[in-house]
Amino acid sequence: MQLNPKYKGARFYKCDLQMQTPADSANWLGAPMGEIESDKQAAAEAYIKRCYEFGLEVIAITDHNFASKNFIPHLRQAISDLARNYSYRIVLFPGFEIASPVGKGAHFLCIFNPDSDLETIDSRLTQLDLPPDRRFGKNGQCLPMPTGNITYERMLEIIQDDRSFPGICIGAHPNNDGVMDSDTVEQWWSQEVIRNENFLCMELPKPREDYIAKTGSSLIKNVLLNKDTRYERRRFLATVCSSDCKKLTATKQNDTNYIGFRHTWIKMSQPSIEALRQAFLDHESRIRFGPERPEEGYSYPNIRTIQVNGAKFLANQKIVFSPNLTTIIGGRGTGKSTIVEYLRVGLDQEAAIRGDEPRKNLQKLKHTLWRESSIFIQIEKEGQLWTIESKGGNPPSVKDGQDIPDLARFFPVQILSQREIYAIAEDRDARGRLVDDVIRSDLDKLERRELDLSAEIRKLNQQIASLPELMQREKALETERQDYQLRLKRLKDLEKPLGRWKGLLAEERFFKAIEDQAAGIMAPVKELFDGIEFSATAIGSELKEAPNHTLIENIANRTDSLAEDFRKNLMTVIGIFDQGIKDISNDKQVAKWRATFETEKTKFKDLRKELSEKGTDPDQYLDYQRQLREREVQLVEIRKRIKSIDELLQRRDGTTSNDGRHEPGLIDNLHDIWKKASELRAQASQKLTESVPETKTGEPFVKVSVERYGDKEGFFVKMQEKIRDGRRISLADWDDFMGAVFNAARQKEEPPTEMLVDWMKSIALGKMPVACNWQLDDRRMSVITEWLTNDRLQKLRLWRTPDLVKVELFRQDGSLVGDLAGPKLSVGQRCTAVLALLLAQDIVPVIIDQPEEDLDNEFVFQELVPLLRKTKEKRQILVVTHNANIPVNADAELIVALEVKGERGAQKEVVQTGKAVGA
């Protein structure tokens, strides 16, 4: 993440707070410096250039006994000369290193503000009993402070206590010749140094974490962890890494102690002694180690700036936010909440607002925008920048950057207006979203699969819905089939003659069909023959005068001859086919068949007359046979459809074999998706629990848990939609039955709607479920079975009973206060739990307007502040507040102070003190 060049808040500077120069010839291992001024300036430029090449931003020149006093002006000049080439100016802290009379001669670095007068610094060294004539030996070796004259406490007073000329002391290389030079020997003298609360920092050759992570026990580790009672402090001791450079570059013989060899990242808004002091006091937040700038590790999305023009009560201005914690402070009417709501409008987050009061406040603030008002917001996501514009409070659009079809979804932001935290605490669904928002992308994938699966099941349900009708139709057709079989049995004597006559009729239809088809072929062929006209001679008649008329005439004659042959051959084929058909019709066997047919026809007429005179109609027999065949065909088709629906049922509900093995169906797959969602919520709840601050007992002060299908209230609300007439069954009785269903489902960890389907199947078969204390003949039971039709039940199967998200709040002693759904928590306690979870989840920017209005003061200091400190390097946080605990104790990187100028809110010009704007 790259910081905005106009950002004025605290950031990490690459610092080296212990650097030697060629001025200290006794300790400098590099090329010696010449005596003339031009040589000194060249040496200074080479020195500073090397600092720039390693990206150093803050350096402290700490030659022993201030040997660099006359060299520092050259270094300052070199910085001025080279700054334009590197787009920034190195900050130089002048100072010195001394060998004190503490213990075995502990070394201390004493540094002063960048603009400090060098003569005054020199006088401080004299106060330490090191006047100019007693600082160096005959060979240029630095002399230690005399023993017995200046105590350790007095040394700290001389360097650190003069507010008009502030300085600071750092313990140098404690495991070498400094304050702690051994891990094995008890050093009573080092306790004096370490336990002094005015001693804030010591220099170590390795990052702090390396000592703490090292297995086993060591003196340095115990001091850093404040676990050794001999060295116990009220505050933890800060540490830094420095190069203690003695040359410009590394050499093959010596690859240590060169410029860039070691460094420390220190967070400051403007480097100064006060900024260093604040960093040492709060090193957990402000000091980092490692090769990369800490800000480069921030990969979360952030709001870089907001610019407001033409608003009613807010002056035209641009605010550059910190990527970490920004606090906005100011009196009433300065526009603090206005900025929050303008961010909501400009980022298209109006739909996400929760609670009636926050919605009303938003609408009021939108009226402070004129038609010509504009809001510009620059956002950053995954290293890319966009500028969003909203005019007159209308929906925003992209002004600079790639198009964003859905801004609210692409760049989600948690914006909590005044009283909105309380609205979330009171809303069951909103509390559930606290967990869902942590796993939103994973849940979205599951929800898409759920939608696809539910759509497929609905299609199956539509096809399966015809099963009862088909089964009724099958029963009716089977009855009719059997009836026609009985009727045909009574006419059995007619079966043989009627069967023969029926066969002869079929044969007659066969011969008739041959004649009809032959005629159908001959007619179009003859028509085609009659329509053939072709004469190449006629075509070529116009070419008699053409250059190649002889060739044309030859080709025309040959083509006409071919056409004439084609006509003759076609006429011959037509004649052969026509004659062939006639020959078939006049065939002796066919003629014999015709004679037989006529004879049989006469016999059938006589039989028909005879049967008619006896009251029996042979046509009826044939009709019965036809009707029987139709019923049989229809039964085969319906049974195929019933079988296919059975297969659909198996596809939907799965199958269970006699040995109890169940092959899953689509409903089982749907339940698996629901189960997976519950598992994700359980993981998210554990993650949230682990992310909140701990009580004094070491346990999280907010615990989140998830019970699969546990939202009984949500289940009741859904089931109450099925009540069609409150006069036939009371709400209490309905809830009593549904409560029994819910409890039975909870015991088996099944979806309550699936248990309801099973119960209704059992009741339809005349068997009451064991867990239901109603009787089968209960009037209320008949109402329920009437209303909960199979169609309604199948629709309910696709509705998921929500998981129950349980949020519990604990006191500092580890005792339970209560959970959000219960009555024991106060408003402040409920909001406390909600805000803790909101801050602990996700990486999207979060904006909170005056959280102290919803929270207990105890929580602000004991819980909210530690949570802000823990979270601010994992996501961007903007807080509007009146409570000084938040910007001060949460170590806000940027404080935006607002005031009223010309009846409109504007940023207040605040002198920076090394912490953050307005600190």
N, C-alpha and C positions, 0 to 999 in steps of 0.2 A: 504494500500500500504506500503510495507516494503522498506526502503531506502537501497541502495547498501552500504555495509560496507566501500567501498573505495571512497564514495562520499565526496567531499571536500567543497561543497558549503554550503550555509546557510540552516539551518533546525530549527525546533522548539525544544527548550530545555524546560524540565519541571523545573520551577524555583520557589524558595521560597526566597524572598529578605528581609524578616524580621524574623529572628530566634534568640531567646534567648537561653542561655545555662546554665548549672548548675553553671558556674562561676559567674553569677549574682544572688547570693543567696537571695537578697532582693526581686527579682521578680520571681525566679524559683519556681514552685509549685510541681515539681517532687521530687524524692528522692535526698537528699543533696549529694554533692560530698565530698569524703574524702580529707585530706590534703596532704597525701604522694603521690609521683609521680605515683606509681602503681595504686592507686585509681583513679587518674586523667586520666591515660591512659585507664583504664577499662571503666570509664564514657564516655571518648571520643569514644571508640569503640562501646559502646552501642548506643551512639547518632548517629554516622555515619551509623551503621548497620540499625537503624530505618529509616534513610534517604534513604538508598538503598532499603529497603523493600517497601517503598512508591514510588520507581522509580524516586526520585528526582535526577536531573543531575546538577543543579546549586543551590547553597545555599549562602546566605549572612549572616554572623554572626554579629548581631547588638546589642550586649548587651549594656545596658546603660553605657555611659561614658567609653566605652572600657574596661569593667570589664573582658572581655574574652581575654585580651592581652596575658596572660601567658597560657591560655587554648588552644588557636588556634594552637600552634605547636603540641599539642597532637591530635587535630582534623586532622591536615594535615598528621600526621603519621598514624592515623587510616584509612584515605582514601588510603594511599599507601598500607597498609596491606590488606585491604578488596577489593581493586579494582580488583585483580585477580580473586576473587570469583564471581564477577558480570559482568565481561567482559567490563567494562567501568570505567572511573575515574571521580568521582564527582569533579566539579569545585567549589572552596570555595572562595568567596569574603570576605575579612576581613573588618570590619568597626565597627560603633557604632551608637547608637541612643542618641540624645541630646534633652533636653527641652530648646527651644530657648526663647529669650526675646520678641519674636514677639507676639502681642496680649496677650492672656491669657496663653502664654507659649506653643506655637505650637511646636510639636515634629517633628524632621527630622531624617531620616536615612542617614548616610554618609558612603558610601562604596568605596572600592579601588580595584585595579587590584589584581588578585589572587596571584601573586608573590610579592606583595608589602612588603616592609620592615616594620615590626610591630613598630619599634622605630619611624620611620618617621610618621606613622599613629598616634602614641601617641603624636608626636610633633604638629600635626595638631589640636588635641584636646586642647593642651596647647595654641596654637594660638587663639583658640576660648575662651580664658580666663578661661579655665578649666585645670589648672596644676594638676599634680598628687595629691597634698595635698589638693585640693579643689573640688574633684570630688564626694566624698562620705561622708555622715553624720556619726554620731556616731553609728547608727544601720545598717550601710551599705546601707542606702537609697541614691539613686543617686541625686546629687544636680543639679539644673538648671544653665544655663549660667547666669552670672550677668547681670543685666539690665544696659543699657546706655553705655556700653563699645564697644560691637560688634554689628554693624548694620546688618540687613538682607542681604544687598548687599555685605557687607564685609565677612559675613559667606559664601556666595556662591563663592566669589573670593578665599577664603582660601581653600575650598574643591575642586572647579571645575576648577580653572583657571591655575593651575600649570601644564603645558603640560608634564613636566618631571616626574610628580608624579600625574597622573590623578585620580580624584575621581568624585563622582556624588551624588547629594542630592535628596532624595525622601520624599515628605510630608507624614507623618505617621498618620494613623487613624484620618482623618480630622473631622469626625462627632462624635468624642469622646473628646479627649483632644488635638486635632490637629488644623489645620488651619481653619476649618469650623465646629464648634461644635454645630451649631443650624441652623435650617431652618427658624426660625421665627424671630430671632433678627438680625437687620442689624449690620454687623460687619465691620466697616471701616478698621480695622486692617488687615483683610484677603485679601483685595484688593491689598495691597502691595505685598503679596505673589503670588497671582494668576496672576496678570498682569505682573509680571516680566518674560520676555521671556527666561531668563536663568533657570527659574524653569520649569522643563520638565515633572515631573511625581508626582502623589500622590497615596498613597495606600488607597484602598477602600475595605470594607468587602464583597462586592458583585461585580459580573461582571459588566462592564460598561453598557452593554445592559439592565440590570435589571433596572437601574435608568432611562435610556432614554425611555424604553418602558412603564414605570409607568405612569398611567393617572394623569392628573393634573400637577401643576407646583411645583417645589422645587428648592432650592438654588443649590444643587448639580447638578440636571438635567440641569438647565440653564447654569451653569458653564461648564458642559461637552459639551453642545450644542453650547457654546459660544454665547448665546443669551442675556445675562444680560450685559448691557453696562457698569455697574460698574466693571465687571470682564473681559471685552473684551480683547482678545489676538489676535496676528497675527497668531499664530499656535494653534490648538486645544491641550488641555492638555491631556497627556497620563495617564492611570491608570493601576495599578496592584493589584492583590490579594495576600496576604501573610498570613501565619499562625500566626505570632507573637507568636510562640510556647513558652510555659512555662513549658512543660512536654513532656515526650516521647510518652505517649499513653493517650487516653481518659479514664476517670473514670466515674462511675455512678453519682458521685456528680457534675462532671464538664466535659462535652463532647465537650469543645471548646479549642482552642489554644493548640493543640498538634501537633507533627510533622506529616505532611500530611493533616492537617485540611483544608488548602487552598493552592492553587498554581496558577501559571500563566505560559502560554506557550509563550516563547519569541524566535523569530527567529534570529539566529546568525550563522555565519560560525565557529567562535571560540570565546567563551565567553570572554569578556573583558569590561572595562569601556567604551571604544569607541563603542563597539558593543551594549551595553545598551543604550548609548546616541543616536546612530543611530535608535535603536528600538523605543525609546521614541519620537524621532522626526517624525518617520513614523509609529506610532502605528497601524494605520488602516491596514497596510500590515504585521506588524511584531509581534503584540501582540494578543493572543487569550486566551479565557477562556473555561473551560469545563473539564470533567474527561478524555476524550480520546485525544490522540495525534492527532493534526490536520491532519497530513499526513495519518493517518489511515482512514480518511474520503474520501481520494482521491480514487475513484473507476474507473477513466478513464484510458484507455490504455496509455502506455508510452514507449518511447525508453530509455532503461537504459544505454546502452553503445554502442560505436563503437570502433572497433580495426582494424587498417589498417597495413598490412604488405607488404613490397616489392613494394610499389608504387614509381612512377618515381620522383615526386616532393614533396611527403609528407613522413616525417620520420615515422618509425615504432612507433606506439603509440596507447594508449587506452584513450578514453575520457569517463568519467562517467558524464552523464547529470543530471541536476536537473529535478524533476518531474514537476516543475513549469516553471520559465522563465530562460533560459540559453542564454546568449549573447556571441557571438564569435567575438573577435576583433583582429586586427593586420594590419600591413602594406600591401602594394601591394606585391603579390607573396608569401605570407605566407601560402596559402592553404585554406583560409576561404571558398570560393565558392566550392573548391574541396571537402571539407567535406560534403557540402550540396548535391552535385551530387553523391558522394559515398553512402550517405544515400538513395538517390533515386534508385540507382542501386541495393543496397543490400536489399531494401524493395520492389523491383519489381514494382516500380511506374513510369517506363518510359512511359507507354501508357497514363498516365494521364497528361503529360506535354502539355502546351498550348502555341502556338505561334512559329513562324519559328525561331526567334532568340534564344529563350531558347533551342530549339531542337538542333540547331547548336552548342551551347555552351556545351550541354551535350555530343555530339559526340566528341568534342575536348577533353573534360576531360576524356572520356573513354579511349582515346589513352594514357593517363598517367598510365594506368594499364598494367603491363606485364602479360604474360601467367601465371607466378607463383605468381602473386600478389593475395592477399586475403583480403576480407572484412568480419569481423565478427560483427554482430549486435545482441545485446540481447534485447528482447522486453518483455513486461509484459502486460497481459490482463486478467482481472477477477481473479487476484491473481496467475496466472500461468506464468511460464517463458519459453521462447524459445530462442535458439541461432540460428541465420540464417547466412549462409555462402555463399559468392559469390566469385568464383575464376576467375581471369582474366577478370572481367567485365561481365561474363556470368550470365544467370538467376540464382537466389539464390535457395538454398535448405535448409531444416531444418537439422541442425547438432545435436542439443540437444532439446528434447521435442517431443510431439506428432506430427505426420505428418500433414502438412497443404496443402491440394490440391490446393487452390487458395490463395496465400499469399496476393495479392493486395486487394482482397475482404475481407479476414479474418481480416487483419490489415491495414485498409485504413489510409493514411497519406496525409495531404495537404502540398505539397512542392511547394513553389513559388520561382522559380529561378529569376535571374535578368531580368527585363523587362516582366516577366510573368504576373504581376499584370496588366500592361498596356494591354497585349494581352487579358486578361479576360474582361477588361473594353470595349474593342472594339468588342467583340464577343457576338452577341445577344443570341446565344444558351448557351454560358458559363455564361452569366448573369442570365439566367433562372435556371441554375444548382445551383446558389447560394442559391436559395430558395429550390430547390428539394433536395439538400444534407442534409438539416435540417430534412426532413421527409422521407429520403431514404427508410427505412425499411417499412414504411406504404405505400409508393408509389410502392415499389416492390410487395407488396401483391396485390394492385389494378391492377398493370400491368399484374400480372399473371392471375387474373380474367378476365382482358380485353383480353388477348391473347386467353384464353379458349373460351370466348364468341364470339370473332371474328372468331375463327376457326369453331365454330358451325354455325355461320351466313354464312360463306363461303360455308359450306356444303349445307345449305338450298338454297343458291343462285345457286349452281350448279343444284339442283333439280328444283328450280323455273325457271331456265333459259330455260327449255324445254317447258314451258307453251305456248308461241306463236306458236311453231311448233305443239303442241297438238291441239290447237284451230283451226289451219288451217286444220289439219287432220280430226278433228271432223266435220268441215264444208264440206269437200270433201266427207266423208262417209255418212253424212246426205243427200247430193245431190244424191249420188249413191243409197242410200236406197229408196228414193222417186222414182227414175227412175225404179228400179226393181218392186216396187209396181204397177206402171203404166203398165208395161209390163205384169205382172201377171194378172192384171185386164182384159186385152185383151184376155187372155187365160182362162178366168173364167169358160167356158163351159167344159173344160177338168179337172176341179178341182176334180169333184166327181169320175169319172172312174180312173183318174190317182191316186187319193188318195187311192182308194180301191186296185189298183194294187201295189202301193207303200207299203201298209200294208201287202199284201200277200208276197211280196218280203222280208219284215222284218221277217215274220213268218217262211219263208223258211230258212232264215239265222239262226233262233233260233234252228230249228230241226237239221240243219247241224252242228251247234256249239256243241249240245249235243253229237252227234255221234263222232265228232272229239275229244272232251274232254274225252269221255269214252275210246276211242282207246288210247288216250294219257296216261290214267291211267293203262290200261291192259298191255301195252307193257313193261314198266319198272318192273311191279310186276312179270310178267312171267319170265322176265330175272333174277330177284332176286331169284325166286323159283328154276329156273334151276341152279343157281350158289350155292345153299345151299349144303354144304358137312359137315357132322358131324359123327364121329365114335369114341366114347369113348373107345371101345374095342381095336381099333388100337392104341390109345394113351397109353393104359395100358399094351400093349403086352410085353413091356420090363420089366415089374414089376412082372413077373411070379415067379421069385426066391426071391422077396422081402419078408421081414418078415411078412407083412400083405397082402399077395397076395390074400387071400380069400376075404378080405374086398374090395380090389381094383377091383376084378372081379365082385363082387356084384354091386358096384357103377357103373361100366362101363355098365353092362347089363341094369340097371334101366335108365341110361342116354340115351342110344341108343333107348330104348323104348319110352322115352319122345320125342326124335327127330323125330321118325317115326310118332308118333301121330301128331306132329306139321305139318309135310309135308302133311299128309292126311287132316287135318283141313284146312290148307291153300289152298289146291287144291279144297276143297269143297267150300270155300268162293269165290275163283276166279270163279268157275263155276256158283255159284249163281248170282254174279254180272253180268257176261257175259250174262247169260240167261235173267236176268232182263232187260238189255238194249235191247236185241232182242225182248222181250215181249212188251216193250214200242213202239219199231219201228213197230211192227205188230199189235198194238192196233187197234180196229175197227174204233174208232173215228179218229185216226191218218191216217188210211188208207182212211177214208172218206175225210179227209182234203186234202190228196194227190190227190185224184180224183178231188176235187173241184179246187185245184191249177192248175192242168193240163188243166181243162176246162177254167179257167180264163186266163191261159197263152195263150190258143188258141184264146180266144176272144180278148185279148190285141194285139196279132199279127195281127188279122184281123182289129182292130181299128187303129193300127199304120199304116197298109197298106193303109187303107181308108184315114186317115188324111194326110199321105205323098202324096197321089195322089192329095189332095186338097192344098198342099203346107204348111201344119202345122206340125212341128216336136214336138211330145210330150216330147221328151228328153229335149227340150229347156225349157219347162215349169218347169220341175224338176230342171234344172240348175238354172233358175231364182229363184226358191224357195231356193235352196242352197245358191246362192249368196246373197239373201235377208237376210237369217239367219246369214250368215257370217258377213254382214255389221251391223246387229243388235247386234251381240255378240261383235264386235269390238267397236261399239259405247258405249255399256255399259261399257266396259273396259276403254276406253279413258275418258268417263265422270267420272268414278271412279278416274282415275289419275288426271283429272282436279280438281275434288273436293278435293282430297288429297293435291294438290298443293295450292288450295285456303286456306286449313287449314295451310299449311306451310307459306303462305303469312301472315295469321293472327298470326301465331306463331312468325314470324319475325317482322311484323309491328304493331301488336296489332289490336284491333277492336274498332270502335266508334259506339255507339248505336244512335238511332234517337234522344234521349234526350241529346246527347252530351257527355255522359259518355264514357271515354276511358279506355279500358282494355289494360294494357301495354304489349308489345311484347319484343323480344330480343333486338331490336334496342333501345327501351326505357330503358331497363336494361343497355345497353352499355352507353347511355347518363347519366344514374344515376352514373355510375362509373366515367365518366368524370367530372360530377358535384362534386362528392365526392373528386376527386383529386384537383379540383379548391378550394374547401373548405379547404382542408388540406394546400394548398399553401397559402391561405389567412391567416390561423392560423399561418403558419410558418413565413410569412412576418410580421405579428404583433409581433411575438416572436423576430424576428431579430430587428425590430424597437425598441422594448423595451430594447434590449440588448446593444445598442450602447450608447456612452456618450451623455449627454444632452447639449443643448446650454444654454446661460445665461438666456434665457427665460423659461427654464425648459422643453423644447421640444427636442426630439431626433434630432441630427444634420443630420441623414440620415433616411429617411422614405421609406419603401418598401410597395408597394401595388400590388395586382394581379387583372387583369381584365379577366374574363372567356372568352375564345375564342377570345381574343383581339389582337392577333398577326396578324395584317393585312398583314405585309410584308411576314410572313411565309405562309399565305394563298395564296397570289399572286404567290409566288415562286412555290408552289405545283400546282396551277391551270395552270401555264404557261407550265408545263410538258405536258399538253394536246393539246398544239398548234401543229398542224401537218404540216401546210403550211402557213408561214408568208405572202405569196403573196395573200392569200384569205381573210385574216383578219389581221389587224395590231395589234401589241402588245398593243398600246394605246387603241384601241377599245375593245380588249379582256379584258384588265384591267378595262375599264370603265364598262363593263357588270358585271364582277366579283366584282367590288367595290360596285355596286348597290346591288348585292346579299349579300355581307358582311355587308353593312350598314343595310339592312332589317333584317338580322339575329341578329345583335347587338341590334336592337330595341326590339326584342322579346326574347333576351337572349337565342337564339337557336344556335346549331352548324351551321356555314355557309354552310357546305356541305349538311346538311339536308334541309336548305332553298333552295339550288341549285336544289336538287331533286324535291322539291315541285314546283319550278318554271318550271322545264322542263316538269313535268306532266301537268301543266296548259297550257303551250305552245303547247304540243302535242294535247290538246283538243281544240286548237284554241283560247285560252284566254291568253292575256298578263298580267303578274302581274302588279299591280297598281304602284309599286315602280320602274318599269322599263320604261324608257322614249323612248324605241325603239318601232317600229311598227312590227306587226306580219309578214308583207310581206317584211320586211327589208332583204336585201341579206345577211347581216352579221348574221341575226338570223338563216337563213337556214344552214349556215356553222356551227354554234354552235350546232344546233340540230343534224347535221350529225356527228359531232365529239363526242359529249357527248351521246354516246349510253347508253342504259339501263345497259349493262354490266359494262361500265366504271363508271356510276353513282353509281351503287351498290358497286363497289370497293372503290369509294371515300367516301361513307358513313362510312366506317370503319376507315378512316383517321381522326385523331383528330386535329382540328385547335388549335395550341398551345395557352396557356394562355399568356397574356402580363404581364411581370414582370417590373414594373415601379419603378425606384430607383431615389429618389430626394435628393438633398444635400441642407442644409440650413446653413446660416451664424450664427455667435454667437448671433446676434440680432434677430434671428428667421426668417429673410427674406429668401425667396427662391432664391438659386443660379441657379438651373436648374436640369434637369434630365439626366441620362446617355445616353438616346437615342437622346437627343437634341444636338444642336451645342454650347450651352452657356458655358459648363464646359471646363476648361483647362485640359490638360493632368494630371497635378498633382491633380486637384479636382476630376477628374474621378477615378483615382487610389485611392484617399482618400476614396471615397465612397465604392469602391470594397473591399479594405483591411479591412475597418470597418466591413463589412458584413462577410468577411471570418473569422475574429477573433471572431465574435459574435456567429457564428453557430457551432453546433456539439460539440463533446468531443474528437475527434481524434487529435493526435499530429499535430501541424502546424509548418512548417519550412519556414522561410522567409529570402531570401538572399538580403541584402542591400535594404530594403524598401525605404530608403530615396532617392534613385535614381529616384523613380517614384512619390514621394510625395512632397507636399509643406512643407517647414520648419515649418510653423505655425501649420500645422496639426500634425507634429511629436510631438510637445510639447503639444499642447492644446487638441488633440484628440487621437492620437495613444498611448501616454503614459498612460492616464487614462484608455483606453481600455485594454492595456496590464495588468495593475494593477487589473482591474476588472475581467479579464479572466483567469489569470495564475493559479488560484486555481480551475478552472473548466476544464482545459485542459492543456496539456504540450505545451510550446512554445519555439522554438529555433530561434534566430534571429542573422544573420550575419550583422554587422553594423560598420560604421565609426562615427556615430552620438552619442556623449556622452550622449545626453538626454535620450536615450533608456535604457542603463544599469543603469544609475544613478537615473533618475527620475522615471523610471518604477520599480525600486527596484529589479533588477535581483538577483535571488538567487545564480546564478553561472555565473562568467565571465571567459571565456576561452580565454586567451591571447596567440596569436601565434606569432612566430618570425622565422626568417630564420637561421637555423643552418646547416652548411655543405651543402649549396645550397638546402636544403629541409625544408619545414615548420614543426615546432615542437611547442609543448606547452612551454610557457615561465614560468619559476619559479617566482612566485609572492608572496611577503610577505602578509599574510592575516592581515586585520585590523579590523576584527570583522563583516564585512558586507558580502562579498562574495569574492571568489578567484579573485584577481586582483582589488578589490575595493580600 
